[in-house]
Amino acid sequence: MKATQAISAALLQASFVLGHGGVTEYQINGEWYTGMKPYNSPTNQQPSIQRYWQSFDPIQDPTSVNIICNNPGTVAPLSAEVPAGSEVVEYWNSGWAHNLGPMVTWMTECPSECSSWNGQGGKWFKIDEAGLSSGVLANGKWGSADMIAQNYSWTSTIPRSLKPGNYLLRTETIALHSNPPQWYPNCAQLKVTGSGTVSPGAQYRASIPGVYSMSDPSINIQDFWTSKETTYKIPGPDVWKG
């Protein structure tokens, strides 16, 4: 009986893992960085540039502070040095199943060292996004499907003209198959280098939490599975290219 229960529990956990998750590895400027392995306590987390998340569970309250860098979003001990203009590749856990929703990458400046700031009060700007590119909401081609097709990876380019400094890089997918949606945010601590001199203006900035709301029709989609809508407006400001 105990063996049967153990097998059932293992199968349930495997099914759960396939349905949820987050970024588990980063490749930055030719270097590999291990991301979070959930279910480790914050005091026993492995050294990482990624802010701690404790489980594969999504965030479903857009007003929660957990939507910033996941739950609990504890600061990481390390930061990765990356020249402006370079690529950051985030690898999500293999077997990711949610292919109906956008991919969005945000950045914000840390007031000093990122390892001493919890992320609250940041003014974020987008450096890339990918929403619905074809089809209708429930069976169209989304940015999250592109991530899956790219070996569960998403590549973002740090704008070449960005001013050097300490930044949080926040990559998320928003799974729209449920209402409320499922947010999967992941934050990495970066030290941007280079000769850039520019910071995005206020028109490119948004607060997190704040940018997402259940009063937004792009978030609170009542007829997602039956809608014939072929366009989708990703919430928030335009992407800043530098």
Sequence and secondary structure as in RCSB ss.txt:
>XXXX:A:sequence
MKATQAISAALLQASFVLGHGGVTEYQINGEWYTGMKPYNSPTNQQPSIQRYWQSFDPIQDPTSVNIICNNPGTV
APLSAEVPAGSEVVEYWNSGWAHNLGPMVTWMTECPSECSSWNGQGGKWFKIDEAGLSSGVLANGKWGSADMIAQ
NYSWTSTIPRSLKPGNYLLRTETIALHSNPPQWYPNCAQLKVTGSGTVSPGAQYRASIPGVYSMSDPSINIQDFW
TSKETTYKIPGPDVWKG
>XXXX:A:secstr
 HHHHHHHHHHHHHHHHHH   EEEEEETTEEEE   TTS GGG  S SB EE SS  B  TTSTHHHHSSEEE 
 S  EEEETT EEEEEE TT    SS EEEEEEE SS GGG   TT EEEEEEEE EEES TTTSEEHHHHHHHT
TSEEEEE  TTB  EEEEEEEEEEETTSSS EEEEEEEEEEEESS  B   GGGEEETTTS  TTSTTTS TTTT
T        SSS     
